[in-house]
Amino acid sequence: MKHTSAPMSRTALGGAGAVALIAAALTLQSAQAAPAKAAPEPPTATAAAQRARDISSALGANAAGFYYDARNHKLIVNVTTAAAADKARGAGAEARIVKHSLTSLNAARATLKERAAIPGTSWAMDPKTNQVVIVADRTVTGDRLKQLKTVASSLGDRAALRQSAGTLRPLIAGGNAVWGSAARCSLGFNVIKDGKPYFLTAGHCTNAVRSWSATQGGPEIAVTETGTFPGDDFGIVRLAPDLAHPSKVDLYNGRMQSITTVGDPIVGEKVQRSGSSTHVHSGDITAVEVTANYQEGSVDGLIQAGLCAETGDSGGPLFEGDTALGLTSGGRGDCLLGGESFYQPVREALEKTGSHIG
């Protein structure tokens, strides 16, 4: 398997919240107090994600996930009781009462990890259906499929199982972008570490390549420092000090998108990704905290998006405007017939490598 990155000549290497008045909104009012005004709807997905985390934390065991209605700029928070719904509305969200709490759905995910971590499968909590959605690719057959169905059935209506004609895989390939001796990979975001220039890409890329060049067989321009895969899927590569390293992403239309900040994705958010094989595609975030069971091992905590990616796009950036969100890890399907893709969250990669956007 091989990897890809945007050509060095084209892809730039690398690259309030409406915090609700939670304390006030969730405090019981006296009979004489005027009703509290609900906070205005968050204007952006980034603001919605921050507010949703605050609300969910305040709701505790009654929280059941959340998502963003991008068309109407509405934050929807799932809850399990009418009282929790009132609290969520008071804190600036649209509340939706559902059957299964986040605690219950996380328990279902833990059961899957213990009893059904089968290569070719993935699972994620879908806040819109209030279920854990399990997907098995076409390699999951026979006894393994029977085992998966048995475990899924034991979870009752907390889980839904579907099968995919595609194959779950890291999106690596041979090609003509940033090269190693055995692979090429799309670069993610330019970062700074200890005052020096680096870039982030997929961990399965840095596991395969130590020395990087801008052309096949060309001179070395970067060296892998470290990478993590499976478990996580990120790596950091040290650039030659004299190389330009603007914090931008190639849009493949003659323009570059500046990257100035890091965000946490929310289901429903409109995003873009860039990669050297299939260039720029747009779509929606469909899940977070996803587990993907590649043939090489499991990766937890991924972002899932309903947009295609193909071999060679590994390591490329997922972003919304000037906000960095993720690094392309893997996917199913292709850009002809459609597919879905998975991303390593950038914030985690930055924190664990001690780097920052810049």
C-alpha positions as CSV (number, residue, x, y, z in Angstrom):
1,M,0.0,0.0,0.0
2,K,1.3,3.5,-0.7
3,H,0.5,7.0,0.3
4,T,0.0,10.5,-1.2
5,S,0.3,14.2,-0.7
6,A,-0.3,17.3,-2.7
7,P,2.6,18.2,-4.9
8,M,5.0,20.4,-3.1
9,S,4.8,23.0,-5.9
10,R,1.0,23.3,-5.6
11,T,-0.1,22.3,-2.1
12,A,1.0,24.7,0.6
13,L,2.5,22.6,3.3
14,G,0.1,22.9,5.8
15,G,-1.8,24.7,6.8
16,A,-16.2,33.0,20.9
17,G,-17.0,30.9,20.5
18,A,-20.6,31.6,21.4
19,V,-20.1,30.2,24.9
20,A,-23.6,30.1,26.4
21,L,-24.2,31.4,29.8
22,I,-24.5,27.9,31.1
23,A,-24.3,28.7,34.7
24,A,-27.1,31.3,34.5
25,A,-29.2,29.3,32.1
26,L,-29.1,26.2,34.2
27,T,-29.7,27.8,37.6
28,L,-33.1,27.5,39.1
29,Q,-34.9,30.9,39.2
30,S,-37.0,32.2,42.0
31,A,-40.7,32.7,41.4
32,Q,-40.1,36.4,41.3
33,A,-37.4,36.3,38.7
34,A,-38.1,37.1,35.0
35,P,-37.8,34.2,32.6
36,A,-34.2,33.8,31.3
37,K,-33.7,34.7,27.7
38,A,-32.4,31.8,25.5
39,A,-29.0,32.5,24.1
40,P,-29.1,33.3,20.3
41,E,-28.5,30.4,17.9
42,P,-24.7,30.0,17.2
43,P,-23.8,31.5,13.9
44,T,-21.1,29.0,13.0
45,A,-20.5,25.3,13.4
46,T,-17.4,26.0,15.4
47,A,-19.4,28.1,17.9
48,A,-22.1,25.4,18.0
49,A,-19.6,22.7,18.8
50,Q,-18.2,24.7,21.7
51,R,-21.7,25.5,23.1
52,A,-22.8,21.8,22.6
53,R,-19.9,20.5,24.7
54,D,-20.7,23.0,27.5
55,I,-24.4,22.1,27.5
56,S,-23.7,18.3,27.4
57,S,-21.3,18.6,30.3
58,A,-23.9,20.5,32.3
59,L,-26.6,18.0,31.5
60,G,-24.5,15.0,32.6
61,A,-26.3,11.6,32.4
62,N,-29.3,13.2,30.6
63,A,-27.1,14.2,27.6
64,A,-27.6,12.1,24.4
65,G,-25.4,13.7,21.7
66,F,-25.8,16.7,19.5
67,Y,-25.5,17.9,15.9
68,Y,-25.7,21.1,13.8
69,D,-28.3,22.1,11.3
70,A,-26.1,24.1,9.0
71,R,-28.9,25.4,6.8
72,N,-30.8,27.0,9.6
73,H,-27.8,27.7,11.9
74,K,-29.3,25.6,14.7
75,L,-27.7,23.5,17.4
76,I,-29.8,20.4,18.2
77,V,-29.0,18.7,21.5
78,N,-30.4,15.3,22.3
79,V,-31.7,14.7,25.9
80,T,-33.5,11.9,27.7
81,T,-35.9,13.9,29.9
82,A,-38.2,16.9,29.6
83,A,-36.4,18.7,32.4
84,A,-33.1,18.3,30.5
85,A,-34.8,19.6,27.4
86,D,-35.8,22.8,29.3
87,K,-32.3,23.3,30.4
88,A,-30.9,22.8,26.9
89,R,-33.3,25.3,25.5
90,G,-32.4,27.8,28.2
91,A,-28.8,27.4,27.2
92,G,-29.3,28.3,23.6
93,A,-30.0,25.0,21.8
94,E,-33.0,23.3,20.2
95,A,-33.8,20.2,22.4
96,R,-34.8,16.8,21.2
97,I,-36.0,14.0,23.5
98,V,-34.6,10.6,22.6
99,K,-34.6,7.1,24.0
100,H,-30.9,6.4,24.5
101,S,-28.4,8.4,26.6
102,L,-24.9,9.0,25.5
103,T,-23.8,6.8,28.4
104,S,-25.9,3.9,27.0
105,L,-24.6,4.4,23.4
106,N,-21.0,4.6,24.6
107,A,-21.6,1.3,26.4
108,A,-22.8,-0.2,23.1
109,R,-19.6,1.0,21.5
110,A,-17.5,-0.6,24.2
111,T,-19.3,-3.9,23.6
112,L,-18.4,-3.7,19.9
113,K,-14.8,-2.9,20.7
114,E,-14.6,-5.9,23.0
115,R,-16.5,-8.4,21.0
116,A,-16.5,-7.3,17.3
117,A,-13.3,-5.4,16.4
118,I,-13.3,-7.1,13.0
119,P,-11.1,-5.7,10.2
120,G,-13.3,-4.1,7.6
121,T,-15.8,-2.7,10.1
122,S,-16.4,0.7,11.6
123,W,-18.9,2.2,14.0
124,A,-20.0,5.6,15.2
125,M,-22.8,7.2,17.2
126,D,-25.3,8.9,14.9
127,P,-27.0,11.6,16.9
128,K,-29.7,12.0,14.2
129,T,-31.0,8.4,14.7
130,N,-29.9,8.0,18.3
131,Q,-28.0,4.8,17.5
132,V,-24.6,3.4,17.0
133,V,-24.3,2.7,13.3
134,I,-22.1,-0.3,12.4
135,V,-20.8,-0.7,8.8
136,A,-19.2,-3.9,7.5
137,D,-17.3,-3.7,4.2
138,R,-17.4,-6.5,1.5
139,T,-14.5,-8.3,3.1
140,V,-16.6,-9.2,6.2
141,T,-18.1,-12.5,5.3
142,G,-18.9,-16.0,6.7
143,D,-18.2,-16.5,10.4
144,R,-17.0,-12.9,10.9
145,L,-20.2,-11.5,9.5
146,K,-22.2,-13.9,11.7
147,Q,-20.3,-12.8,14.8
148,L,-20.9,-9.2,13.9
149,K,-24.6,-9.7,13.4
150,T,-24.9,-11.6,16.8
151,V,-23.2,-8.8,18.7
152,A,-25.2,-6.1,16.9
153,S,-28.4,-7.9,17.7
154,S,-27.5,-8.1,21.4
155,L,-27.5,-4.3,21.5
156,G,-31.1,-4.1,20.5
157,D,-32.3,-0.8,19.0
158,R,-29.2,1.0,20.2
159,A,-27.3,-0.3,17.1
160,A,-28.0,-0.6,13.4
161,L,-25.9,-2.7,11.0
162,R,-25.4,-2.0,7.4
163,Q,-23.1,-3.5,4.8
164,S,-21.0,-1.6,2.2
165,A,-19.9,-2.7,-1.2
166,G,-16.6,-0.7,-0.7
167,T,-13.5,-1.7,1.1
168,L,-12.3,0.1,4.3
169,R,-8.7,1.0,3.8
170,P,-6.1,3.7,4.5
171,L,-5.9,5.9,1.4
172,I,-2.4,5.3,0.3
173,A,-0.9,4.9,-3.2
174,G,2.1,5.3,-5.4
175,G,2.2,8.6,-7.4
176,N,3.8,11.9,-8.0
177,A,3.4,14.1,-4.9
178,V,5.7,14.2,-1.9
179,W,7.7,11.1,-2.2
180,G,9.4,8.5,0.0
181,S,11.2,5.4,-1.3
182,A,8.1,3.3,-0.9
183,A,5.1,5.7,-1.0
184,R,3.7,9.2,-1.5
185,C,1.2,11.0,0.8
186,S,-0.8,14.2,0.8
187,L,0.4,16.8,3.2
188,G,-1.9,18.0,5.9
189,F,-1.0,21.3,7.6
190,N,2.1,23.3,8.1
191,V,3.0,23.5,11.8
192,I,5.7,24.9,14.0
193,K,7.4,22.9,16.7
194,D,10.1,24.4,19.0
195,G,10.3,27.4,16.5
196,K,11.1,25.1,13.5
197,P,9.0,24.2,10.5
198,Y,7.2,20.9,10.3
199,F,4.1,19.4,8.7
200,L,1.5,17.0,9.8
201,T,0.3,14.0,7.7
202,A,-1.2,10.6,8.4
203,G,0.6,8.2,10.7
204,H,0.4,5.3,8.3
205,C,2.4,7.6,5.9
206,T,5.1,8.4,8.3
207,N,5.3,4.8,9.4
208,A,6.2,3.9,5.8
209,V,8.5,6.9,4.9
210,R,11.4,8.4,6.7
211,S,13.0,10.7,4.0
212,W,10.7,12.9,1.8
213,S,11.3,14.6,-1.5
214,A,9.2,17.0,-3.6
215,T,9.6,14.8,-6.7
216,Q,10.1,11.1,-7.3
217,G,13.8,10.4,-6.7
218,G,14.4,14.0,-5.9
219,P,16.6,15.5,-3.1
220,E,15.5,15.2,0.5
221,I,13.4,18.1,1.7
222,A,11.9,16.6,5.0
223,V,12.5,13.8,7.5
224,T,9.9,12.0,9.5
225,E,10.2,12.6,13.2
226,T,7.5,10.4,14.6
227,G,4.2,8.7,13.7
228,T,1.4,6.8,15.3
229,F,-0.7,4.1,13.6
230,P,-2.8,2.2,14.4
231,G,-4.5,3.5,17.6
232,D,-4.2,7.1,16.2
233,D,-3.3,8.1,12.6
234,F,-1.0,11.1,12.6
235,G,2.7,11.8,12.0
236,I,4.9,14.8,12.1
237,V,7.7,15.6,9.6
238,R,10.6,18.1,10.0
239,L,11.1,20.3,7.0
240,A,14.4,21.7,5.8
241,P,14.8,25.1,7.4
242,D,15.1,27.1,4.2
243,L,11.8,25.9,2.7
244,A,8.8,28.2,2.5
245,H,6.0,26.8,4.7
246,P,2.9,29.0,4.6
247,S,-0.1,28.0,6.6
248,K,-2.3,27.4,3.6
249,V,-4.1,24.6,1.7
250,D,-4.2,24.3,-2.1
251,L,-7.8,24.6,-3.5
252,Y,-6.6,23.4,-6.9
253,N,-8.3,26.3,-8.7
254,G,-5.3,28.7,-8.6
255,R,-6.2,29.8,-5.0
256,M,-5.0,28.9,-1.5
257,Q,-7.0,28.8,1.7
258,S,-5.2,30.3,4.7
259,I,-5.4,28.3,7.8
260,T,-5.2,30.3,11.0
261,T,-6.9,28.2,13.7
262,V,-7.9,24.8,14.9
263,G,-11.5,23.6,15.5
264,D,-13.5,20.6,16.8
265,P,-16.0,19.2,14.2
266,I,-19.7,18.7,14.8
267,V,-22.1,16.5,13.0
268,G,-23.8,18.5,10.2
269,E,-20.9,20.8,9.6
270,K,-20.1,21.7,6.0
271,V,-16.4,20.9,5.3
272,Q,-13.8,20.5,2.5
273,R,-10.8,18.3,2.1
274,S,-7.9,18.6,-0.3
275,G,-5.7,15.7,-1.6
276,S,-3.2,15.2,-4.3
277,S,-5.2,12.4,-6.0
278,T,-8.7,13.8,-6.2
279,H,-8.1,17.5,-5.3
280,V,-10.9,19.3,-3.4
281,H,-14.2,17.8,-2.4
282,S,-17.0,19.1,-0.1
283,G,-19.4,17.4,2.2
284,D,-20.9,17.1,5.7
285,I,-19.5,15.7,8.9
286,T,-21.6,12.6,9.6
287,A,-20.0,11.4,12.8
288,V,-17.3,12.0,15.4
289,E,-15.5,9.6,17.8
290,V,-15.6,6.9,15.1
291,T,-13.8,3.6,15.3
292,A,-12.3,2.2,12.1
293,N,-11.0,-1.3,12.1
294,Y,-8.4,-1.3,9.3
295,Q,-6.7,-4.5,8.3
296,E,-3.6,-3.0,10.0
297,G,-5.4,-2.4,13.3
298,S,-8.1,-0.2,14.9
299,V,-8.1,3.6,15.0
300,D,-10.4,5.3,17.5
301,G,-11.6,8.9,17.8
302,L,-11.9,9.6,14.0
303,I,-14.1,12.1,12.2
304,Q,-16.4,10.7,9.5
305,A,-17.5,12.7,6.5
306,G,-19.9,12.0,3.7
307,L,-17.4,12.9,1.0
308,C,-15.2,10.7,-1.2
309,A,-11.4,10.3,-1.0
310,E,-9.2,7.9,-2.9
311,T,-5.8,6.2,-2.6
312,G,-3.1,8.9,-2.5
313,D,-5.2,11.4,-0.5
314,S,-3.9,10.1,2.8
315,G,-2.7,12.8,5.2
316,G,-4.4,15.6,3.3
317,P,-6.3,18.4,5.2
318,L,-9.9,18.5,6.3
319,F,-11.0,22.1,7.0
320,E,-13.8,24.6,7.1
321,G,-12.7,28.0,5.9
322,D,-9.6,29.0,7.8
323,T,-10.1,26.3,10.5
324,A,-8.1,23.1,10.5
325,L,-10.1,20.0,11.5
326,G,-8.5,16.7,10.4
327,L,-6.0,14.7,8.4
328,T,-7.3,12.1,5.9
329,S,-6.9,8.6,7.3
330,G,-9.0,6.2,5.2
331,G,-12.4,5.5,3.6
332,R,-14.7,3.4,1.5
333,G,-15.8,3.9,-2.1
334,D,-14.4,6.3,-4.6
335,C,-15.1,9.7,-6.2
336,L,-16.8,8.2,-9.2
337,L,-19.6,6.2,-7.4
338,G,-19.3,8.1,-4.1
339,G,-18.0,7.1,-0.7
340,E,-17.3,8.2,2.9
341,S,-14.0,9.0,4.5
342,F,-12.3,9.2,7.9
343,Y,-10.0,11.8,9.5
344,Q,-7.6,12.0,12.4
345,P,-8.6,15.1,14.5
346,V,-5.9,17.8,14.1
347,R,-6.2,19.1,17.7
348,E,-5.1,15.7,19.1
349,A,-2.2,15.6,16.7
350,L,-1.0,19.0,17.6
351,E,-1.3,18.3,21.3
352,K,0.5,15.0,21.2
353,T,3.3,16.3,18.9
354,G,3.8,19.6,20.8
355,S,3.2,21.6,17.6
356,H,0.9,24.5,16.6
357,I,-0.5,25.9,13.4
358,G,1.7,28.5,11.9
